[in-house]
Amino acid sequence: MAYQWAADAVLLVHGVFILFVLLGACLVWRWRWVLWLHLPAVAWGVYIELSGNICPLTPWENHLRGLAGQAGYSGGFIEHYLLPAIYPAGLTSQIQWLLAGIVIAVNGLAYGLLWWRRSRL
């Protein structure tokens, strides 16, 4: 049971990290120091998407699921948990480039608005 909880905790951390990568710039608006955590997270998220690699949290979760007597899964977090709901055809390199582009666009917009707001003060 402990391994299952640990695997679920890794899954939760993975999901929160993805949300942080995508929307963390909104936290920077309130707390400037978050910038130093967010920019490396964005760089990592974009790297994972563009390189075609999987995040190290995925094999860790699979390992814990195996120790709990559950089946792991192949591919990455996005392919296993998000793509069935968003992209029924499966993960392709074009989709990964699209996801990276979304991360860059959302964060570019948020940081651009933040810079614009700060420059007007």
N, C-alpha and C positions, 0 to 999 in steps of 0.2 A: 504494500500500500504506500510506503514511503517513496518508493521509486516512481510510482504513478503521480504522486503529488509533486515530486521534484520535476518530472517531465512536464506536468501542467504548469508549474512555476516558470520553467524555461520558456514554454509556449507563451505565457503571459508577458514575460520580459521581452520576448521577441516582438510580440504585437505592440507593446508600448514603445519599444525602440523604433519600430516602423512609423508609428504615429508621431514620435518625436522628430524623426528625420523629416517627415512631411510637413508638420505644423509647428515645429519648435521655434521658428522665427517669431511666432505670435508671443511666445514666452519672453523672447528677447525684448519685445516692446515694453514689457513690465519690469523685467530684471535683466539688466545689461550683461551681467556676468554669465548668463546662460549662453551667450554668444560663444564663449570658449569651449563649451561642451557641444553646442549645436553644430558649428562649422565642421569639426572633425567627424561628427556623426553623419552629416550630409555627404561629406567626401567618401566615407566608408560605404554608405548606401548607394551612391552613384557608382562607385568602383565595383561593388558586387553586381549591380545590374548590368553595367557595360562589359564587364569581364566574363560574364557567364558563369562565374563561380557561385557557390552557395555559402551562406553565412555559417560560421562555425557553430552557431547555436543549433542549427538543424541536425547535424550528426550527434551532438550532445543530447538533444531531445530524443532522437531515435535510439541512442544507446540506453538512456534511462527507460524508455518504453520497453525495450528488449529485456532489461533487467526486471521490469514489472510484469513480464510475461505477455506483453502486448506486441502487436506487429508495428514495426516502424513504417516509414514510407520513403519512397525514392523521390529525388528532386529536392527542391527547396521549399521554404515556408510559404512563399507567395504562390508557387505552383500547387502546393497541397491544400492550403487553407483558403486562399483568396481567389485563385483562378477559377475554381469550379463555380463560384458565385458570379464572377465578373467576366471571365473569358472561357466559355465552354470548350473551345477548340484546343486549349493547352498552351503552355508557355513556349514562345518562339523568341528568337533573338530580336525580331522587330518589336515584339511586345515589351521585352526588357528595355530596349532603347526608348520606347514610348514611356514606360514607367520612370526611367531616369530623367527623361525630358520633363515629365510632370513634376518630379521632385525639384528639378532645377528651376522650372517656371514658377512654381508656387513660392519657393524660397526667394527667388530673384524678385518677385513682386513684393513679397513681404519686406525684404531688406531694402528694396528700392523705395517703398513707401516710408519706411522708417528713416532712411537717409534724407528723403525729401522733407519729411516733417521736422527732423532735427536741423536741417539747413535753413529752414524758414524761421527758426527761433532766434 
